[in-house]
């Protein structure tokens, strides 16, 4: 599917009900990052596109009025980081242990095991194959 059509479908259906509307995870090796995140999400492959000299691979999500989507991005402006910049938490519902259990087999590193947030669910951290520190969150 053409990149502009993907963005158009996403943003035409998006309501301003979330603080975040879109996120991008910087990668230095798109093929390696795609393999890692496809394994994490337990999918065969990620849909890819290129726009303005930026390689993109879209993380799986269902298009709806309240969804927040994102992509892996490789390009001049994208530099992976383990200790600076924003920290994002991927939705790992219903139980983040499922996704966290795939991290090391896919080439990443678990930085913090599942940790309770009480009534706010659970969280964990991992380092992806590109050197990014990423959080996971789930309700259970």
C-alpha positions as CSV (number, residue, x, y, z in Angstrom):
1,X,0.0,0.0,0.0
2,X,1.3,3.5,-0.9
3,X,2.7,5.5,2.1
4,X,0.4,8.5,1.6
5,X,-2.6,6.2,1.6
6,X,-1.5,4.6,4.8
7,X,-1.1,8.0,6.5
8,X,-4.3,9.3,5.1
9,X,-6.3,6.3,6.4
10,X,-4.6,6.6,9.8
11,X,-5.0,10.3,10.3
12,X,-8.5,10.6,8.7
13,X,-9.8,8.2,11.3
14,X,-7.8,9.6,14.2
15,X,-9.5,11.7,16.9
16,X,-7.6,14.0,19.2
17,X,-8.3,11.8,22.2
18,X,-4.7,10.7,22.8
19,X,-1.7,12.7,23.8
20,X,0.3,10.8,21.2
21,X,-0.8,10.5,17.6
22,X,2.1,8.7,16.0
23,X,5.6,7.5,17.0
24,X,8.8,6.5,15.1
25,X,11.5,4.2,16.4
26,X,14.9,5.1,14.9
27,X,16.8,2.2,13.3
28,X,20.2,1.9,11.7
29,X,19.6,-1.5,9.9
30,X,16.1,-1.7,8.7
31,X,16.2,-5.4,7.7
32,X,17.5,-6.4,11.1
33,X,15.0,-4.2,12.9
34,X,12.1,-5.6,10.8
35,X,13.1,-9.1,11.8
36,X,13.3,-8.2,15.4
37,X,9.9,-6.4,15.6
38,X,8.2,-9.0,13.4
39,X,9.4,-11.7,15.9
40,X,8.3,-9.5,18.8
41,X,4.8,-9.0,17.4
42,X,4.7,-12.6,16.2
43,X,4.0,-11.6,12.5
44,X,5.6,-12.8,9.3
45,X,6.7,-9.3,8.2
46,X,6.1,-5.6,8.6
47,X,4.6,-3.5,5.8
48,X,7.3,-1.1,4.4
49,X,7.4,2.1,2.4
50,X,9.7,5.0,1.7
51,X,8.9,8.7,1.9
52,X,11.2,11.7,1.7
53,X,14.3,9.5,1.8
54,X,13.1,7.8,5.0
55,X,12.7,4.0,5.0
56,X,9.7,3.0,7.1
57,X,8.3,-0.3,8.4
58,X,4.9,0.0,10.1
59,X,4.2,-1.8,13.4
60,X,1.0,-3.8,13.5
61,X,-2.1,-2.0,14.7
62,X,-5.8,-1.9,13.9
63,X,-7.0,1.3,12.3
64,X,-9.6,2.9,14.4
65,X,-10.6,6.3,15.7
66,X,-8.5,6.0,18.9
67,X,-5.5,3.9,17.7
68,X,-1.9,5.2,18.1
69,X,0.3,3.8,15.4
70,X,4.0,3.9,14.7
71,X,6.8,2.8,12.5
72,X,10.5,1.9,12.4
73,X,12.4,4.6,10.6
74,X,15.8,4.8,9.0
75,X,17.2,7.9,7.5
76,X,19.5,10.9,8.1
77,X,17.5,12.2,11.1
78,X,17.0,8.9,12.9
79,X,19.6,7.8,15.4
80,X,18.9,4.9,17.9
81,X,19.5,5.7,21.5
82,X,19.6,3.8,24.8
83,X,19.9,6.7,27.1
84,X,18.6,9.9,25.6
85,X,15.5,11.0,23.9
86,X,11.9,9.9,24.5
87,X,10.9,6.6,25.9
88,X,7.9,4.9,24.4
89,X,5.9,2.0,25.8
90,X,4.5,-0.5,23.3
91,X,1.1,-2.0,24.0
92,X,1.7,-5.6,25.1
93,X,-1.8,-6.5,26.2
94,X,-3.1,-8.7,27.6
95,X,0.1,-9.8,29.4
96,X,3.5,-8.4,28.5
97,X,5.3,-11.6,29.4
98,X,4.2,-13.0,26.0
99,X,6.0,-10.2,24.1
100,X,8.9,-9.9,26.6
101,X,9.5,-13.7,26.2
102,X,10.3,-13.1,22.5
103,X,12.9,-10.3,23.0
104,X,16.1,-12.3,23.5
105,X,15.3,-15.0,20.9
106,X,14.9,-12.1,18.4
107,X,18.3,-10.7,19.3
108,X,17.3,-8.0,21.9
109,X,18.0,-7.8,25.6
110,X,15.6,-7.7,28.5
111,X,16.6,-4.7,30.7
112,X,13.8,-5.0,33.3
113,X,11.5,-7.9,33.9
114,X,7.7,-7.5,34.3
115,X,7.2,-5.0,37.1
116,X,3.8,-4.2,38.7
117,X,2.4,-0.7,38.6
118,X,-0.4,-1.7,40.9
119,X,-3.8,-0.7,39.6
120,X,-2.1,0.8,36.5
121,X,-0.9,-2.6,35.1
122,X,2.6,-3.8,34.5
123,X,5.7,-2.5,32.7
124,X,9.1,-3.9,31.4
125,X,12.0,-2.6,29.4
126,X,14.1,-4.1,26.7
127,X,16.9,-3.0,24.3
128,X,16.1,-3.7,20.7
129,X,18.6,-4.8,18.1
130,X,19.2,-1.2,17.1
131,X,20.2,0.0,20.6
132,X,16.9,1.6,21.6
133,X,15.5,1.3,25.1
134,X,11.8,0.5,24.7
135,X,9.1,0.0,27.3
136,X,6.3,-2.5,27.3
137,X,3.0,-2.0,29.1
138,X,0.1,-4.4,29.8
139,X,-3.0,-4.4,32.0
140,X,-2.2,-7.9,33.3
